[in-house]
Amino acid sequence: MSDASVLDGLIQALRRLPGVGVKSASRMAYHLLQHDRDGAMVLSNALQQAASQVGHCERCNTFTVQALCDTCRDEQRDATRLCVVESPADQSALERTSAYKGFYFVLMGHISPLDGMGPKEMGLQKLIDRACDGVVTEVILATNFTAEGEATAHVLTEALKRSQIQVTRLARGVPVGSELEYVDLGTIAHALADRR
């Protein structure tokens, strides 16, 4: 194997990360090899360990190394509320607010027919079974405010409509600290429509 092919293999591997193009990947590869070989080994070992040990929680579908994640094993959480998010990163963002103390269901994506992601691939039936467990009284849809996130929220709302469970959606509006003249028109329109 030639020097160029080994280095190119590292660059191509780094390009798999979101938002990383050829220049950024090259910069990272050269930095790790030139200035931080110990860091490269730590990164390599951490990736290998995570890829081999991290799986999905049997109950909420988030990432975990055990059958049930720490959140699902927490008996202090409000079992009547179930928050549906698109990814473990979204779940982590909500957790950092310390404003929500219920349980989660992680879809691991959103409806995207072009990517082959429909209700079945998202685990819609597993979500319905979880929401209709007799304990949950409110399902909070915290999908992203993108076209795909909105479509996903609509499909989930329709699927849960048949149950006696209250389905709510995260509010959207003008960000704190922003000035109206710089906020996009769609956000202002939604903030007006969803005003309290």
N, C-alpha and C positions, 0 to 999 in steps of 0.2 A: 504494500500500500504506500502510495507516495505522500510526501509532506503536504502537498496541496490538497489531496483528497481527504486527509484526516482533518485539516483545518476547515475545509469547505463543509465537511460533515458536521462539525461543531457549529458553524455559522448557520447552516440550514436547520439544525435542531433548534437554535435560538430563535430563528425566524418563525417558528410555530407559535410563539407567544403572541398574544393579541397586541397589535399596534407596533410590532417590531419589524422593521424593514431590513433590507440588506445592510445599509450603513450602520444602523443601531446594532444589529447582530454582530457585524464585523468589529465594531468598537468594543462590545462586551467580550467577544472572544479574545481579541488581542489584549484587553485589559486583564482578563483572568489569567491568560498564559504568561503575560509579561510582568504583571505586578502582584498578582494574588493567587498563586497556585494553591495555597492552603484553602483559600475561599472557594476555588474551583472544586476541590475535593469535598469540602463541606456541602456545597451546592449539589454535587453529584450524589453524595450519600443521602442527603435529605430527600432528593427527588426519587431515588431508588427505594428508600424506605416508605415514603408516602405512597408511591405507585403500587407497592406490594401489600401494604397494610390497610390503607384507607378504603372503606367500602361505604355502603349506604345503610342508614338507620332503617330497621324493619318497620318502624312506625311512621316516621315523618319523611324519610327519603333523603335526609341531609347526609353530609359526610361524617363518618365516625370510624373508629377502629374496633368498636364493640358492636354487639347486636343492636343495642339501643344507645342513642347519643346521650350526652349529659343532660340536655334540655328535657328529653322525654323521660328521663329517670328522676327528674326533679319533682318531688311530691308537693312542693310549695307553689307550683304554678297553677293558674286558673284553668281547669280542665273544661270549662264551658265555652272557652273561646279558642278558635282555630284560625290562625293567620296563614294564608296561602301566598307564597312567594315564588319567584321564578328560579332563584339560585341560592346556594349557601352564602354567597356574598351579600345578597339582599337580606337574608336572615341575620347575618352578622351586623349589617348596618342598623337594622331595627333593634337588635339587642343592645347595641352601643348607646341608644337613646335612653335606655332604662325606663321607657314609657309603657312597654308592653310586657305583661307577665303571663300570657297564655301559652298555648302550644303552637306548633307550626306544621305545615305540610309544604315540602319543597318540590316543585314541579320538575326541576332540572331542565328548564327551557320554557318556551311559549309556543303557541300555535303558529306554525310556519309551513304551509303546504309545500313550498318550494324546497324546504330542507327535509321534507318527509316527516315533519312533526305535527301530528294530529292529536285529537283528544285521547285516543287509545295509547299512543306512544308516550303521552304525558302522564299516564297513570290515572286517568279520570275516574275509573271505577274504584281504584284504591282510595282516592280522595273522597268519593261519595260514601264508601263504606266507613271510612274514618269519621267523616262529618256526621253520619247517621248512626253513631254508636250509642245513642241514647243519653249521652252526657253533654255533647256539644250543643249549644243553643245559638251561637253566632259564628258565622264564617266571615272573616275579614279578607277581602281580596286586595292584596298588596302587589299586584303585578305592575310592571312599569307602564308609564304613560306614553308608550309608543303605539304604533298601529297594531303590532303583534300583541302587545300587552293588553290593549283595549279589546281586541278580538278574543283573546284568552279569557279575560274577565267576563265578556258577554257569554261565551260558551259555558263557563263555570256557573254563572248566574242562572242560565236557562236549565242546566242540569240539576242544580240544587233547588230550583223553584218548586219542584214537586214535593219536597220535604217541608216540614214545619219549622225549618231553621231560618233564622234571620241572616240575610246575606247583605253585607255592607262593603263599601269600597273606600279606600283611602281618599281623603279629601285632597284637592289640588288647588293651588292658588299662587299668589304672589310670594316669592321668597322673602324671608325676614331680612331687612336691611337693604332691600332693593328700591329703586326709584321707578315709578310707573312708566316714565317715558322710555326706559331702557328694557322693559319687560315685553316679551313677544305677545302679539295680539291674542293668540290662542289661549295663553295662560291667563290673560286679563279676562277674556270672555268666560272661561271656566270659573275663575274666581268670582265673577259677578253672579253666574248661575248658581254656584254652590255656596253663596254667602249665607252666614248664620244670623 
